[in-house]
């Protein structure tokens, strides 16, 4: 025989089930949660967008970003926020996608024609900077990192 429950009985059962789960497993404290705000300055115009990539390892740097994003540019500045980031070592790269094609444009010999920047102000010499020059630490709490594009 099938027994039909009223909406009130169903809601009570769901509420009791949630309460039991919460009593059994206390909520995880986010004492180690971090956030990162990336502040970029030096864009030559407000056209297009600023594109960002954050990397977690030396092996993934410049080839496999952990996260990516974009931001509008105002008065030559852009800002990208990453909430709920695990504390640790990271590297950042960004470029000014001035023409809006979502690509880092280069000339016929491979030199960049759009502004770009890396964490720690790392400079480029015949390719991207080394991990050692771009790596920085994100600590628990609120973090800020500045990049000046070239």
N, C-alpha and C positions, 0 to 999 in steps of 0.2 A: 504494500500500500504506500503511495506517495503522499508525503505530508508537505503541505504548502506553508511557507513562513510568510509572515507579514513583513513589510519593509522595515518596520520598527525592530522586529526580532533579528533581521539580517544585519541591520546597522549596529545593534547591540553586540552581536556575535563578532563583527569586524572590529569594533572598538575594544572589546575584551581581548581579542587576539593580538591587536597592536600593543595594548597595555602589557600583556604577558611577555611579548617579545622584548619590549623596552625594559621590563623588570629583569629578564634573564640576561640581556646583554646591555650593559650601560653604554651610553653614547660615547663614541671616540672623541677625545679632546683634541682640538686642533692647536695645541701649544706650539707645534712646529710649522704651522701653515705660514706661507710667505706670499707676498705679492711683489710684482716688479713693474715699475713704470719706466718706460724708455722715453727719454726726451731727446729729440733730434733738432738741431739747428743748422743753419747755413744753406738751406735750399735756395737755389737761384731764382725760383719763381714759386707761385702757389698753384701752378698748373699740375694736373695729374694727381698722383697719390704717392705717399711714402710707403714702401713695402718692407716688411720685417721678417727675419727668421731668427729663431733661437735654437741653439744646439746644445746637447747634453754631453757629448763625448768628442774626443780628438778624432776618432775614426769617422764620425758622422759629419764633422765640420765641413761646411760648404757643399756637402752632397745629400745629406738626409736630415733636414731640420726636424727638431722635436715639435715645434709649433711655428706657425706663420701667421701673419696678419698684415693689415694695412691701416692707414690713417689719412685723413685729409691734411692739407698743409695750409697754414694760415700765417702770414707775415714771415715766411721762410722757416717756420717751425712746425713740428709734428710730434704727436704723443701716442704711445701704444701702451696699453695696460694689460698685464697678465695676472689675473687673480688666481688664488689657490695653487701656487707653484711650490713644489717641494724644494726645500733648501738644498743647496749644493753648488757645484761648479757648472757654469754655463758660458757660452759665447754668443755674441750678437752680430748680425750683419744686416744692413739696410741699404736700400737704393731708392732714388727719386725716379719713379716711373712717370716722367714728365709727359710722355706722349700717350700714356694710358693703355699700352699694349700688353701689360703684365709681364714684360720681359726686360732683362737687364741688357740694354742695347750697347753694342760695341762697334767700332769701325772695322774696316776691312782687314786690318792687321791685329785685331783683338783688343785694342785699347778702349776703355769705357768712354761712352759719350754721354752717359747719365751719371749724376752725382751718386756717391756711395760712401759708406762708412762702416767701421767695425768697432766693437767694444774696446775700451781702453785707449781709443784714439790710434789704434795700431795702423801703421803705414803699409802700403803695398809696394812690393818690388818684384816684378816679373811673375806675379801671381798673388794669391791671397796670403795674408800674414800667417805665421805659425800659430798653433793652438796656444802655445806658451804666452804669446803676446796678446791674445784676445780673451783668455779665460779670466773669469771673475767669480766671486762668491756671492751667492744669494743667501742671506741669513734669515732666520725666522722673523716675521713681522713685515713692515713696509720697507721696500728697497727702491732706490732710484738709480738710473744709469744714464749718463749723457753721452751723446754721439754727435760729432760735428761732421757733416758730409763734405766731401771734396769734389 
